[in-house]
């Protein structure tokens, strides 16, 4: 992880999930953001809010940061250990950010 610091919006993605703050979680995403969870696409804040309830905070998910790298000025790959009442394990999350919002999140099979 060297001296890199994760963008605040990615840290907030982790923290709002761990705090079960659904309103704060969805607010992190741009209005036209997309979330891809192992090939299933969710569009906009409404779609992401539904995913959040069925697959994230609604499943009592908890994220622990394992590692991260910066791929470009706006793109990051973050390894998260996930526990809860849904998926449990470590997965790479690819984030595209702009300013203080998430534009795209892709959760990939490890």
Buried (B, 14 or more C-beta within 10 A) or exposed (E): EEEEEBBEBBEBBBBBBEEBBBEBBBEBBBEEBBBBBEEEEBEBBEBBBEBBEEBBBBBEBBBEBEEBEBEEEBBBBBBBEBEBEEBEEEBBBBBBBBEEBBBBBBBEEE
